[in-house]
Amino acid sequence: LIKPDVTAPGVKICAAQYDSAWDYRKCLDNNHVAISGTSMATPHIAGAVALLKQKNPDWTPDEIKSALKGTARDLGLSLIEQGAGRIDIQKAIQLGSPLVATITPLEKSSSGTLEVMGTAKGNGFENYTVYYSKNIDSDWVPICSSAQEKENEILCNWDIRNLDDNEYFLKIFVSGTDKDVSEYEFINLKFAKITSPLDLIKYPPENWDYHYSKVIWRSD
């Protein structure tokens, strides 16, 4: 799970005061205070979602999320700092049906191949590409591409047999006629794991009791 998806204004936001909370941060009048944090940014997102849902009552949560991400303003920060960027509700509200890009959290596999599931569709859809990388901000390696729309289907069959045990990031990039959208997922590959005994110095292999110990090897 990689967050945030987007950002919103949250610094020194002037809002209605609760009781006497933050009484030393008055703004506007005696009934308002200016505070910062996600508690101030979240209402901006909630309000933007409400406006999009009012205009497009048939939109799904994924479509609303994609609309906000696809029209967000890039702040020049890293993905884990800004997500897709700061929301721009004026642009989002003008969209028709948005492009949707999702990756479903991956399941365990014993075959050396992982099925990457997700969605790639929307108005003006052209194609999608799925990538992986050890670095979330660069060095993306393509896994597969397709010009066929998918909805909760297999996007790729990812051959992982030549990869090292490591933490990897997945990215799906969906291209459209006049816009693009991306989504990310995290995976920790572990091909071999000795579950017991844990301390191989204290319990060397020649002393293992195979009746109680368990070793899991790579499937290949």
C-alpha positions as CSV (number, residue, x, y, z in Angstrom):
1,L,0.0,0.0,0.0
2,I,1.5,3.3,-1.1
3,K,0.2,6.6,0.2
4,P,-0.7,9.4,-0.2
5,D,-2.8,9.3,-3.3
6,V,-3.1,13.1,-3.5
7,T,-2.5,16.1,-1.3
8,A,-4.7,19.1,-0.4
9,P,-4.3,22.5,1.4
10,G,-3.6,21.9,5.1
11,V,-1.4,24.6,6.5
12,K,-2.9,27.4,8.6
13,I,-6.4,26.7,7.5
14,C,-8.9,29.1,9.0
15,A,-11.9,27.1,10.2
16,A,-14.7,27.1,12.8
17,Q,-13.4,26.7,16.4
18,Y,-14.5,23.9,18.7
19,D,-15.1,25.2,22.2
20,S,-11.9,26.8,23.4
21,A,-9.5,24.6,21.4
22,W,-6.5,26.4,19.9
23,D,-7.7,29.7,21.4
24,Y,-4.4,31.3,20.7
25,R,-4.7,30.8,17.0
26,K,-7.7,33.1,16.3
27,C,-8.4,34.1,12.7
28,L,-11.1,36.0,11.0
29,D,-13.1,36.6,14.2
30,N,-13.5,35.1,17.7
31,N,-15.2,31.9,16.3
32,H,-12.4,30.7,14.0
33,V,-8.9,29.4,14.4
34,A,-6.1,28.7,11.9
35,I,-4.5,25.2,12.4
36,S,-2.5,22.8,10.2
37,G,-2.4,19.0,9.5
38,T,-4.3,16.2,7.8
39,S,-7.4,17.2,9.9
40,M,-7.5,20.4,7.7
41,A,-6.5,18.7,4.4
42,T,-9.0,15.9,4.7
43,P,-12.1,18.1,4.6
44,H,-10.9,19.6,1.3
45,I,-10.7,16.1,-0.2
46,A,-14.1,15.1,1.2
47,G,-15.6,18.3,-0.3
48,A,-14.1,17.6,-3.6
49,V,-15.4,14.0,-3.6
50,A,-18.9,15.3,-2.7
51,L,-18.8,17.8,-5.7
52,L,-17.7,15.1,-8.1
53,K,-20.4,12.7,-6.8
54,Q,-23.0,15.3,-7.1
55,K,-22.1,16.0,-10.7
56,N,-21.5,12.4,-11.6
57,P,-23.8,10.3,-9.4
58,D,-23.0,7.1,-11.3
59,W,-19.3,7.3,-10.8
60,T,-17.6,4.5,-8.8
61,P,-15.0,5.2,-6.0
62,D,-12.2,4.2,-8.4
63,E,-13.4,6.7,-11.0
64,I,-13.6,9.5,-8.4
65,K,-10.2,8.7,-7.1
66,S,-8.8,8.6,-10.7
67,A,-10.4,11.9,-11.5
68,L,-8.7,13.6,-8.6
69,K,-5.4,11.9,-9.3
70,G,-5.5,12.5,-13.0
71,T,-6.0,16.2,-12.7
72,A,-3.8,16.8,-9.7
73,R,-1.2,19.5,-9.8
74,D,2.4,18.2,-9.6
75,L,4.2,20.0,-6.8
76,G,7.6,18.6,-7.8
77,L,7.9,16.3,-4.7
78,S,8.5,12.6,-4.4
79,L,5.6,10.1,-4.8
80,I,5.5,9.3,-1.1
81,E,5.4,13.0,-0.3
82,Q,2.7,14.2,-2.7
83,G,1.1,11.2,-4.4
84,A,-0.2,12.4,-7.7
85,G,0.0,16.0,-6.5
86,R,-2.4,18.6,-5.1
87,I,-6.0,18.2,-6.1
88,D,-7.5,20.7,-8.6
89,I,-11.2,20.4,-8.3
90,Q,-11.9,22.8,-11.1
91,K,-10.1,20.5,-13.6
92,A,-11.6,17.4,-12.1
93,I,-15.2,18.7,-12.3
94,Q,-14.7,19.3,-16.0
95,L,-13.8,15.7,-16.8
96,G,-16.0,13.3,-18.6
97,S,-15.6,9.6,-17.7
98,P,-12.1,9.4,-16.3
99,L,-9.4,6.8,-16.9
100,V,-9.1,4.2,-14.2
101,A,-5.9,2.5,-13.2
102,T,-5.7,0.0,-10.3
103,I,-3.5,-2.8,-9.1
104,T,-4.9,-5.4,-6.8
105,P,-2.6,-6.5,-4.0
106,L,-0.8,-9.6,-5.2
107,E,-1.4,-13.1,-3.9
108,K,1.2,-15.7,-3.0
109,S,2.5,-18.0,-5.7
110,S,4.5,-21.2,-5.9
111,S,5.0,-21.3,-9.6
112,G,7.5,-18.5,-10.2
113,T,4.9,-16.4,-11.9
114,L,2.7,-13.8,-10.3
115,E,-0.7,-12.8,-11.8
116,V,-0.9,-9.0,-11.6
117,M,-4.6,-8.2,-11.3
118,G,-6.2,-4.8,-11.8
119,T,-8.2,-2.4,-13.9
120,A,-7.2,-0.3,-16.9
121,K,-10.1,1.4,-18.6
122,G,-12.0,4.6,-19.2
123,N,-13.0,7.3,-21.7
124,G,-10.3,7.8,-24.4
125,F,-8.4,4.7,-23.2
126,E,-5.5,3.9,-25.5
127,N,-3.2,1.4,-23.7
128,Y,-1.6,0.5,-20.4
129,T,1.9,-0.7,-19.2
130,V,2.8,-2.4,-16.0
131,Y,6.3,-1.8,-14.6
132,Y,8.4,-2.9,-11.6
133,S,11.3,-1.2,-9.8
134,K,13.3,-1.3,-6.5
135,N,13.2,2.5,-6.5
136,I,9.7,4.1,-6.4
137,D,10.9,7.3,-8.2
138,S,13.0,5.8,-11.0
139,D,14.4,2.8,-12.9
140,W,11.1,1.3,-13.9
141,V,11.3,-1.9,-15.9
142,P,8.3,-2.8,-18.1
143,I,6.6,-6.1,-17.4
144,C,3.8,-6.0,-20.1
145,S,1.7,-3.7,-22.2
146,S,-1.7,-4.0,-23.8
147,A,-4.2,-1.9,-25.8
148,Q,-7.1,-3.9,-24.4
149,E,-9.2,-2.5,-21.6
150,K,-9.3,-4.6,-18.4
151,E,-11.6,-4.5,-15.4
152,N,-10.6,-6.6,-12.3
153,E,-8.8,-9.0,-14.7
154,I,-5.2,-10.3,-15.2
155,L,-3.1,-7.4,-16.4
156,C,0.2,-9.4,-16.6
157,N,1.8,-12.7,-15.9
158,W,5.0,-11.6,-14.2
159,D,7.9,-14.0,-14.3
160,I,9.8,-13.4,-11.1
161,R,12.2,-16.5,-11.2
162,N,15.2,-14.4,-12.0
163,L,14.6,-11.7,-9.4
164,D,16.3,-11.4,-6.0
165,D,14.6,-11.5,-2.7
166,N,13.8,-7.8,-2.2
167,E,11.2,-5.1,-1.9
168,Y,9.7,-4.1,-5.2
169,F,7.2,-1.5,-6.4
170,L,4.7,-2.1,-9.1
171,K,3.2,0.7,-11.3
172,I,0.4,0.6,-13.9
173,F,0.4,3.6,-16.3
174,V,-2.7,4.1,-18.3
175,S,-2.6,6.3,-21.4
176,G,-5.5,8.1,-22.9
177,T,-6.2,10.5,-25.8
178,D,-5.8,13.6,-23.7
179,K,-4.8,12.4,-20.2
180,D,-2.8,9.7,-18.3
181,V,-3.2,8.1,-14.8
182,S,-1.0,5.9,-12.7
183,E,-1.4,3.6,-9.7
184,Y,1.2,1.9,-7.5
185,E,1.5,-1.2,-5.4
186,F,4.2,-2.7,-3.1
187,I,5.5,-6.3,-2.9
188,N,8.1,-8.0,-0.8
189,L,9.5,-11.1,-2.7
190,K,10.8,-13.9,-0.5
191,F,11.6,-17.1,-2.5
192,A,13.1,-19.1,0.4
193,K,12.4,-19.0,4.1
194,I,13.7,-21.2,6.9
195,T,11.0,-21.1,9.5
196,S,12.6,-23.3,12.1
197,P,15.1,-23.3,13.7
198,L,15.7,-19.5,13.5
199,D,19.2,-19.5,14.9
200,L,21.4,-21.6,12.6
201,I,24.5,-21.0,14.8
202,K,22.8,-22.1,18.0
203,Y,21.0,-24.9,16.1
204,P,23.3,-26.2,13.3
205,P,21.8,-28.4,10.6
206,E,23.5,-31.6,11.8
207,N,21.5,-31.2,15.1
208,W,18.1,-30.6,13.6
209,D,15.2,-32.8,14.6
210,Y,13.4,-33.1,11.3
211,H,10.3,-34.4,13.1
212,Y,9.7,-30.9,14.6
213,S,11.7,-28.6,12.3
214,K,10.4,-27.3,9.0
215,V,12.3,-26.0,6.0
216,I,10.6,-24.3,3.0
217,W,12.6,-24.2,-0.2
218,R,12.2,-22.4,-3.5
219,S,9.7,-24.1,-5.7
220,D,12.2,-24.2,-8.6
